[in-house]
Amino acid sequence: MIQELKTYACDGIPTDEDIQQAIDIAQRDGCLIKLSWYVKHSGNYSAIIAHDSTLESVRAQMPRVYGI
């Protein structure tokens, strides 16, 4: 089975509110969300959010430290 993947970009490292908004969209639309962001001197990052994702499960996909 395939699913629709929607991509959203954050202005900097995603906040808890950004992540919760993406979870809400995934639940409402029944799709996957690829949440992307850029950290200066470090690079591009992303996390995949499904309809059953939690704030903690998304945070677990994110780096704890960003290199420079």
Buried (B, 14 or more C-beta within 10 A) or exposed (E): EEEEEBEBEBEEBBEEEBBBBBBEBBBEEEBBBBBBBEBEEEEEBBBBBBBEBEEEBBEEEBEEEEEE
